[in-house]
Amino acid sequence: MMNLSNISIKNKLVLMQVFTSAFVLGLCITAFVLIDIKGFKDRKVKSSFAIAQVVGFNSVSALEFLDNAAAKKILSELTAQNDILNATILDKEGKVFASYTKLGFDPRYQFSVPAMDQKKFLFTKQNLFVYSKINKNNETIGVVCIRFELSELNNIKISNS
């Protein structure tokens, strides 16, 4: 075993530079991973909220005319998005008007909708929940609730660790 007091000053300085460089590199990698994760979350929220708003906009007439079949048809188009697990349109009383569930997932899934002036999205370990009001003439006539899976985010975390 080598004792630090037996190493020359020149070698001690080199050793100190190596440890400092390794420490700074570790900090840079950590910062990069955190920025990458935050950027992904921000992009995911924006795109997910846009999807919820489009669904809501397209559902206005279905809610007005109590056309469940039309609302279900609108939600069935969400099969093109592989990361959507569940989507629900709630009427103004908060009752399920129409719903969609990705094949292989629980069709009885129930959303717990927060107060709409508080949160429009919520991240958990496995999911992103997005909530968007459906408005007509400045009156809320329903709410779109969508649950997205976050396997892509978890892959980013795993590949960067």
C-alpha positions in Angstrom: 0.0 0.0 0.0 1.3 3.4 -1.0 1.3 6.3 1.5 0.5 9.8 0.2 3.4 11.2 2.2 5.8 9.1 0.1 4.5 10.6 -3.2 6.4 13.5 -4.8 4.7 16.9 -4.9 4.6 16.7 -8.7 2.7 13.4 -8.6 0.4 14.7 -5.9 -0.5 17.7 -8.1 -1.2 15.3 -11.1 -3.3 13.1 -8.8 -5.3 16.2 -7.6 -5.9 17.3 -11.2 -7.1 13.8 -12.2 -9.6 13.7 -9.3 -10.7 17.3 -10.0 -11.3 16.5 -13.6 -13.2 13.3 -12.8 -15.4 15.2 -10.3 -16.2 18.0 -12.8 -16.9 15.4 -15.5 -19.4 13.7 -13.1 -21.1 17.0 -12.4 -21.4 17.7 -16.1 -22.9 14.3 -16.9 -25.4 14.7 -14.0 -26.4 18.2 -15.2 -26.8 16.9 -18.8 -29.0 14.0 -17.6 -31.2 16.3 -15.5 -31.6 18.8 -18.3 -32.4 16.0 -20.7 -35.1 14.7 -18.4 -36.6 18.2 -17.8 -36.6 18.9 -21.5 -38.4 15.7 -22.2 -41.0 16.4 -19.6 -41.6 19.9 -20.9 -42.0 18.7 -24.5 -44.2 15.8 -23.3 -46.5 18.1 -21.4 -46.9 20.5 -24.3 -47.6 17.8 -26.9 -50.0 15.9 -24.5 -51.9 19.0 -23.6 -52.3 19.8 -27.3 -53.7 16.4 -27.9 -56.2 16.9 -25.0 -57.2 20.3 -26.4 -57.8 18.9 -29.9 -59.9 16.0 -28.4 -61.9 18.6 -26.4 -62.5 20.9 -29.3 -63.7 18.0 -31.4 -66.0 16.8 -28.6 -68.0 20.0 -28.2 -70.9 19.0 -30.5 -70.9 15.4 -29.2 -71.4 16.8 -25.7 -74.0 19.3 -26.7 -76.1 16.7 -28.6 -75.4 13.9 -26.1 -73.9 11.8 -28.9 -71.8 9.2 -27.0 -71.1 7.3 -30.3 -69.4 10.4 -31.8 -67.4 11.0 -28.6 -66.2 7.4 -28.6 -65.3 7.7 -32.3 -63.2 10.8 -31.5 -61.4 8.9 -28.7 -60.9 5.8 -30.8 -58.6 7.9 -33.0 -56.2 8.0 -30.1 -55.0 4.5 -31.0 -52.5 6.2 -33.3 -50.7 7.4 -30.1 -48.9 4.4 -28.7 -48.3 6.1 -25.3 -52.0 6.8 -24.5 -53.3 4.2 -22.0 -56.7 5.8 -21.2 -58.7 8.8 -22.2 -62.1 9.9 -20.9 -64.5 12.7 -21.7 -66.4 13.8 -18.7 -69.6 15.9 -18.9 -70.2 19.1 -16.9 -71.4 17.1 -13.9 -68.1 15.1 -14.0 -69.7 11.8 -15.2 -68.0 9.7 -17.8 -69.5 10.5 -21.2 -67.1 8.5 -23.3 -63.9 6.6 -22.7 -61.0 4.9 -24.5 -58.6 2.3 -23.2 -55.5 0.9 -25.0 -55.8 -2.8 -25.8 -54.4 -4.9 -22.9 -55.1 -2.3 -20.2 -57.9 -2.0 -17.6 -61.0 -0.5 -19.3 -62.5 0.3 -15.9 -59.7 2.8 -15.1 -61.1 5.8 -13.3 -59.5 9.3 -13.3 -59.4 11.4 -10.2 -59.7 14.9 -11.7 -58.1 17.7 -9.7 -59.7 21.1 -9.4 -59.1 22.5 -12.9 -57.7 25.8 -11.7 -55.0 24.0 -9.8 -53.4 21.4 -12.1 -53.7 20.6 -15.8 -51.1 17.8 -15.6 -49.5 15.5 -13.1 -46.4 13.3 -13.4 -46.2 10.0 -11.5 -43.3 7.4 -11.8 -45.1 5.6 -14.6 -47.7 8.0 -16.0 -48.4 11.5 -17.1 -52.0 12.7 -16.5 -53.4 15.6 -18.6 -56.6 17.4 -18.0 -58.2 19.9 -20.3 -61.5 21.8 -20.0 -63.9 21.6 -22.9 -65.4 25.1 -23.3 -68.2 26.6 -25.3 -69.1 30.3 -25.1 -66.9 30.7 -22.0 -68.8 27.9 -20.2 -67.1 24.6 -19.2 -69.2 21.8 -20.7 -66.8 18.9 -20.0 -63.3 17.8 -19.3 -60.8 15.6 -21.2 -58.7 13.3 -19.1 -55.8 11.4 -20.7 -53.3 9.0 -19.1 -49.9 8.6 -20.9 -47.3 6.0 -20.2 -43.8 7.3 -19.6 -41.7 4.3 -20.8 -39.8 6.7 -23.1 -38.8 8.8 -20.1 -37.8 5.8 -18.1 -35.6 4.7 -21.1 -33.9 8.1 -21.0 -33.2 7.7 -17.3 -31.9 4.1 -17.7 -29.7 4.9 -20.7 -28.1 7.9 -19.0 -27.4 6.2 -15.7 
